[in-house]
Amino acid sequence: MKIPEGKKIYFSSDNHLGAPTREESLPREKRFVQWLDDVKKDAAAIFLLGDLFDFWFEYKTVVPKGFVRVLGKLAEITDSGIPIYFFVGNHDLWMRDYFETELNIPVYREPEAFTFNDKKFLIGHGDGKGPGDKGYKRMKKVFVHPLSKWLYRWVHPDWGVRLAQHLSVKNKLISGEEDQKFLGEENEWLVQYAKRKLESHHYHYFIFGHRHLPLEIKLTENSMYYNLGDWIHHYTYGVFDGTDFQLKKY
């Protein structure tokens, strides 16, 4: 993608809308919608790197109640011709085709490579990547198995959503409570994942979410790792102006 003069690419992750309650989440949703209103003025594209919702499950004809403000704003932006790209996180694993058919937003389930103005990016949510995190990796295999999703669809949405919200808060493997602490560069498994990727292919920027920490780590002389932080504590996002990438606070 060649970024037009005066335009930018924006990156955001980990809103966890709906948590811990809809009432407490609403001010954060409104703040994020205001951010979308601001960045659409000069956005060439917007990347959402997962966990937009604290829980999301699509039945055949039902999606979770709420989030009308953010969903409406996303539809408005794509209708205006600005592309939005969505990467599934560990809290919205069970996304089907709602974003693609209703909002015209492509959905990615694994990190994806993009090139902007000759700068190579590897972009993803980041859950389950790199060494370690074995408990979550095992659990994710169960969650994404077609049989698991088929069985869950037989649970009434009122009960299914309530159960998932409870697990999201109580289960540290899902909630990512431990992901809010800096572990040191040598123990940051996404940094290790990025370094391994560099052994076979060069990227100027690795952009991930999931960690809930704004991070900027130099990997080599011309390769950087960034984590976008979140919209719970930090309200941080990334922006690429065609030449440089920056983390900013809203």
N, C-alpha and C positions, 0 to 999 in steps of 0.2 A: 504494500500500500504506500503510495506517495501522499504525504500529508500536504494539503494545500497551504499556501502562504497564509499565516495568521491563524491557522487552526491547530488544535491539540488533541491528543488522545488521553482519556481519563480512565483511571483504574480505581475500583473500590471493592471492599470485601467485608464479610462478617458483620452484618447488621443484626442478625438474630431477632428479626421482628416477631413480636408475639411473646417474647420472654422479658421478664419472668411472668408478667401478666399482660393482657391486651391493653389495660389502662396505663400501665407503666411504660409500655412499648410505644404508645401513640405519639408522645412528644418526639421520640427519636425518629419515628416514621416521618413526621412532619418536617423535621430538620433535614432528613435525607432527601425528601421531595424538594425542599428549597435548594439543596445542593444541586440536584438534577436540573432545576430551573436555571440556576446560575451557569452551570457548565455547558448547557445545550447551546449557549450563545456563540461559543467558538469551538465546539466539539466536532472533530472529524469522526470520532467513534468513542464508544463507552464500553469498558470491559467490567463486568461484575463477576468477581472471583469466588462465588459460592457463599453459602450460609446467609443468603438474603433473609430467609425465614428460619426461625428456630425449629420449626417442623413443617414439612410439606409432603403430602401424599396425594397423588391423583388417582381417584377411582375412575371408572369408565366415564361416568357422567357427573362427577362431583369433585370439587377442589375445596380446600379449607376456607372457611368463612373468614372475612376480614381482608386487610391489606389493600382496600379499594383505592386508596390514595396513590400508593406507589405503583400498583398495577396500571392504573389509569395514566399516570405520568409516563411510564415506560411505553405504553401504547401511543401516547401523544408524540413522544420523541421518535419512535421508529416510523410513525406515520408521516413525520416531517422529513424523513429521508436520512436521518442520522442512524447508522447501524449500532446495535447493541449486541454484545456477545456475552453469553452466560456460561459459567463453569460450575458444574454441580459440586456442592460441598458435602460434608458428612452429615449435615442436618437436612439437606434436601436431596438425599440420595434417590428417593423414589419419585423423581420427576419423570413424567412421560412426554407428551407432546403439546401440553397446554401453551407453553411459552412460544413454541414454534408456530402453532396454528392460530392462536389468538393474538399474539403480540409480535409475530414475525421476528423472533429472537432465536438464533441458533444456539443449541445447547451442547456443551462438550463435557465428557465424563473423564477425560484424561488430559494431562498437560499437552498443549498444542504450540507449535512453532509459528511465529509470525515475523515478517520483515517490514519495518517502517523506515523509510528513507535510508535504506541500506544498513540499518541497525537490526540485528537479529535478536528476537525475544523468545524465551520459553515461558509460557504463561499457564498457570493452573491454580487450583485451590491449595493442594499440597498435602492433603490427608493421606496417610499410609505410604508416603514416599520416603526413600532413604532407609538406612539401617534402623533396627529397633522397632518400637511401636507394635510388637508382635500381637499383643492382645487385641488391639483395635483391628489389625489386618485380618485376624481370624474372624472377628465379629462382622467385619464388612463383607467378607465372602458369604456369610450366612444371610446378611441383610439383602444383598443384591441378587441372590439366587432367585431364578424365576419362580420356584416353588414357594419360597418365603413370601414373595410379593403376591402371588395368587392366593395363598392362604389368608394374608392380611386383608385382602379386599373383601373377604367374607365377614370381617368384623364390621359392625355398624359404625359409620363415621363418628358418631358421638362418643362411642367407647374407644375407637381406634385413635382418635386425636388425643383424647384424655390420657390414654396409656402412653402414647409417644411423648407427650409433654412432660409427664412424670419421669420417664426414663431420661429424657434430655437433660433434666435438671439434676437428677439423683445419680446417674451413672457417669463416673468420671471419664470412662472411655469414650462416651458420646459427647458429654458436655465440654470436654477439652479443658477442664479446670487447670490441669498441669501445664497447658500450653501457654499460660499467661506469664511464665517466668523465663527470663533469659538463662540459658543453660551453659553459656560459654561457647565460643565459636566451634571448638572441637567436638562439642556434644549437640550442636544444632543439626538434627538429621536432615533438614532441607538444605542446609549448606553443604553437607556431605553428599547429598543427592546431586546438587548442582556441580560440585567438583568432579563427581564421577561422569556426569554428562559431558563435561568439558574434555574428558579423555578421548571422546569419539567425535565430538562436534562442537564447534565454537558458537557461543552466544554472547552477545554484548550485555544482555540483561536477563536475569531470572526474576520473574515477578510472581509472588505467591501470597496467599492469605493464610487462614487457618490458625496461625500462631497467636493472633490477638495482640501482637507487639509490633510497633513500627521498627523495622530493622534495616540497616544499610551496611552491607559487608562487602569489602573488596575481595574478590576471588583471585584475579590476576590483574595485570596492568591494564587490560581493556575488557574486563568482565566483572559485573557487579551483581550481587544478590540483594533483592529488596523484599521485605514483607510489609504489607500494606497496613497492618494494625487492625483496628475495628471501629465500629460506630456505637460502641457501648461505653468505653472509657476514653478512647483517644480521639475519635472523630477525624481520622487521618485518611488520606487518599494519595494516589500517585498521578503524576501528569508528565507526559512526554511531549515536548514542543517541536519535535523533529530533529533536535540536536542533543538535548540533555533530558535525563529523567530526574524528577524531584519528588520527595515525599512532602506533603503539605498538610496542615491542620485546618479544618473548617470551623 
